[in-house]
Amino acid sequence: MARAASHAKIALTRVLRARLPFAYTVPVNTIRFGTDGWRGVIADDFTFENVRKVSWAIARYIVRAEKPGQGVIVGYDNRFASERFAQAVAETIALADVPVWLATSPCPSPAVSLLVRQRAAAGGVMVTASHNPYRWNGIKFKASYGSSALPSIVEQIEQDLATVQVRGIPKLPPRSGQIHPLDILTPYLDTIDKLVDWEKLQAAGLRFVVDPMHGSACGLLIALMRRHGVVCDEIRGTRDPLFGGVNPEPIEPHVAALREAVLRGGYDAGFAADGDGDRIGAMHSDGTFINPHQIFSILFWHLAGTRQVSGDLAKTFSTTKLLDKIASRYGRRVHEVPVGFKYICELMLEGNILMGGEESGGIGTKLYLPERDATVSALLLAEVMAWHRMSLGALVAHLHSEYGEHHYGRVDLELRPGQKERAIEYFADGQLARLGDWPVVRREDLDGIKVYLGDIGWVMVRASGTENMLRVYSETTRAESTKRLLNEVSALVQAL
């Protein structure tokens, strides 16, 4: 019986080898790095086995290219089992005889970046899927300078990962003695506490509400505000791996709870952070959503104009053109890069960049780190309100009166196989002369395809770097035009 089963197994193996000649020599690599690390669906491709593979690839990079004796800091967010995945990361990196400092509680990604910088660590690992839906998790690598890994570093880690995929993780004895607990939040809060003028905030008498969306920024902004006697309350400030049934991304429609809280409590403003606390959203006192482009513009206008802090502007390809006009007014150069904060970070490390940011609400400033941080952005935004004695809505209106109206929108489309490629090809075609009622005057292809439509504005299509979807962006001089363009382009893409 056993011999017959053995013969059957051998026969089946021969058939599989004949049909799949490479299956036994080149393993399928299901681990893909996107614009900001690796993300996957929990228990599908985000498994303990794959987490250990990625961690060992990072360990290989650290040993070869950094100062391994300086150690690695490991943090994690509020997602399902993130603390257990973080433990697996720590144990795997420790196998390489590299010291590891493991967070004692959930923390935001920028806190890991800050501690890497302050402790001169060889790098940091954050277990998070950022703003992705609850069923996802992921790993971000923070380099020794305290921010997103540069493309050159990502490439090296990917090469190490390819080796690990083939060779596996070596059988080494556990090195639990190399893993040490670390309080990340206390030094993080003490550092960012010094970034704003608390006297101005206290004197303004403003009232705020913050929505960390059940993510790892829970309790942070409220702690700083109350420390200095500024009225601040919090909603959705407890851990919920399901994020209350919405994606932890601080944009419409996920910020409905913040709008309700602002209106119900009569607050002057509301602030929201994404799942790992590096992206910001905001709400005006009347419930109007202040999108990340407007936040970025307000902060840059204030720092470059009012405070006259030196430095240029770096922004991703999908970000508002309002920033270009503000930069021109103050004689600042604009650097435009592909989507992904790693490209912003590279510029901030190389030159004098006052601010860098992206469409998704990730904003960094040279006053702090070359890194996104929702809590820092909220603090600075509150300071701008106190400094100018203006509401968020009034600040946006002021920018529109000075530089012209800019109305931005984005739609995410889940597509059938092949549609994404057909959409990019359609908009890249030089024969496309009109889109709806508007003439196509030029196009750019830095990251996706951006089509400019006369004087009214632009529309852009771009394949997501982390999800199976196509993103459609538009910015025009009128809110109704932006909405119409998004609807028309979405219908066009769906029909391809």
Secondary structure, 3 states (H helix, E strand, C coil): CHHHHHHHHHHHHHHHHHHCCCCCCCCCCCCCEECCEEEEEECCCECHHHHHHHHHHHHHHHHHHCCHHHCEEEEECCCCCHHHHHHHHHHHHHCCCCCEEEECCCCCHHHHHHHHHHCCCCEEEEECCCCCCCCEEEEEEECCCCCECCHHHHHHHHHHHHHHHHHCCCCCCCCHHHEEEECCHHHHHHHHHHHCCHHHHHHHCCEEEEECCCCCCCCHHHHHHHHCCCEEEECCCCCCCCHHHCCCCCCCCCCHHHHHHHHHHCCCEEEEECCCCCCEEEEECCCCEECHHHHHHHHHHHHHHHCCCCCEEEEECCCCCHHHHHHHHCCCCEEEECCCHHHHHHHHHHCCEEEEECCCCCEEECCCCCCCCHHHHHHHHHHHHHHHCCCHHHHHHHHHHHHCCCEEEEEEECCCCCHHHHHHHHHHCCCCCEECCEEEEEEECCCCEEEEECCCEEEEEEECCCCCCEEEEEEECCHHHHHHHHHHHHHHHHHC
